[in-house]
Amino acid sequence: MTRLICGLLVGLAPALSSAADFAVRRFSTDPAQARSGAVRVDHADLVYSGQLMPPGEGDLDKQLPELLKRTTNLLKLNGLTPADLVKLNLYIADSSDAAPVTAALSKWLDPDKPAAVSWVTTSLPTPGCRIGLDFVAAYDHPRAPAASVQGGPAGVMIIPATATTRAFVSGQAEKGDGSVADATAQTMASLFRTLTFLELSPKNVVQVKVFIRPMNESRASLAAIQKAFDPETCPPVVFVEWDSPSLPVEIELVAAASQPIDAERPVAEYLTPPGMKPSPVYAKVVRVQSPSTIFLSGLYGSQVDPDSEAELRDLFAQTKQLAEEAGSDLKHLVKATYYVSSKGSSDQHNKLRPEYYDPARPPAASKAIVKGVGRSGRTITWDMIAVPK
């Protein structure tokens, strides 16, 4: 999972915007939590990474510095620093690890430029590993065309600012013969059919996220993903362990391409590919034409009872406030990732989503039942991506 393979996102040209076009703005920064509530990126190349992990040896005090060192080195290879991070997704083996990880992040990240941050408690692909991460970084300065790009499952792919089309594809799942390997292969085939519907191809994929059961089958799943992309370079890959009663995997992806701007299309299109049924609470795909992306941090209820309606309404209120601060709203959410660890929170979420979302334009989404949501005593969290309204 940690091998780096040189590769470029095929079909995408280097960014040509002038320095004056670039902007990275951060909202509701919270130095104590080492995060921004939201980060808006305009006219910048976006760098998506795979899942980075330290060796599965030693305790958290040993693993955490090694992970941050590896992340810093990968950023440096691509002309970036931790100050260029706009989204950080953290995976911890135990929710009690959140406090020491946050303390380390507060020293590692620029206090004036913290990323949006989300958390989930999960086993990791490397046995014994207690922490992992993936990131999105932004070049808020012109990137040299010859800048290094480290592709592969644990490397990075770049969406240049010139990529006029981006697609957020919700989690899809095919059971196959019931094995993780075949379920992964069949699901990737389904996702590639969705890409064809979007007039995209596998070479346009920027990141793949796999919700898997059990995690010790991640090697088989990764092999099936690499085979699906062959002979193209496999894009960055992320694994999260979920608790599904019937499906070994669910897989989502992000894709992008440079295509002519279509003035007849809206900034965000909420689409249903052929053969799929539309849903009023999540879109199968959201296709975006926008030079701007807004990343929201993972959110938690504020001083409310877990599993309660009040907690869910508080989360929606926080989402609305952060989106509006960054120039968006609930009708311009394009991607959601929901993590739940109790039936109560999941049921409340299902109950309230129709009240808050326009049924014609809900975000593309994946919802995973997980071991924990990154905070002790909490049972649901989510993070969002939006575009300006």
C-alpha positions, 0 to 999 in steps of 0.5 A: 500500500505504500509503494509509489509509482510515477504517474500523471492523470492522463488527459488533463493539462497543467494549470494555466491560470494566472497567480491572481486567479488562485485563492484558498480561503478558510472559514471558522478556523479552530486552532484548538481542534487544528482545523477549519470548519470549511475551506474554499478553493478557487482556480487551484490545482487539487492534489488527491492522495491515497491512504498513507500509513506508518508501519504497523509497529509500536504504539501511537507515539511511535506511529504518529510521527512516522505518518506525519513524516511520510506525509510531509515527504510526499507533499514535498515531492510535489512542491507542497507543504502541510500549509497547502492542505485543504482537506485531511481525512484521518483514520484511527484504530480507537476513538481515544486516539483522537486527542493525542492526534489532534495535539500533534496536528496542532504542531504540524499544521500551520495554525493560520492555515488549518485544513478541513478535517474529518475522522472515522474509527476503523481498522486499517489495511496494515496489521497493527497500524493505529492511524492513517490519513489521506488528503487533498492539497491545493496549489494556491500558486502556479504549479510548474508543468514539470512538478513531480506527481507520484501516482499509485494507490498510496501516491497522488493524482492532480485535478488541474484548475483547467479540469472543467468537469468533475464527477462525484460518484456515490458508493456502488456495490455489486455482490458478485460471488460473495468474495471480496475480490469478485465483489470488487471486480464487479463493482469496478465494472459497474463504476466504469459503466457510470463513467461511460455515461458521463463521457469519462473513462478510467484514466479520469479517476482521481481517487477510489474509496472502498468500504470493505468487510473485513479489512483483512481482505483489503489486499485482495480488493486492491489487487482487483482494483489494480487489475480493473485499471490495468494498463493505466496507473491505478489511482490513489485508493482509500479503505474504510472498514464497514459493517454490512450484513450482505455486501463485502464492498461498496466503492465510490470515486472522484473523476475529472477531465478537461472538457469544453464548458457547456453553457446549457448545463448548470454548475452542478448536475444531479444525475441518475445513470441508466438502470438505476433508480433516483433517490430523493436523499442522495444522487447517484452522481453529481457532475460539476462545472465550477472552478471552485470547491468547498470542503467542510470538516467532519461535524459532530453534535454540540452538547446534545444527546447522541442518537437524538433528533436534536443531534441530527438537527444540530448537524444540519444547522452546522452544515448550513452555516458553514456552507453559507459562510463559504458562499454555498448552501444546502442546495449546492452540496455535491458530495457527502460521506456519512459515518454512523455507529448506532442504529439510532443515529442512522434512523434519525438521519434517514428520517430527517434527510428528506426535510433538509434536501431538495429531492431534485438535488441531494448530494452524491453520498456514501453511508457506512456503519462503522466501529466508531466516528472518531469521537468517544460518546458520539455515534454519527459524523459527516463531511461534505463537499460543496460548490458556490451557489 
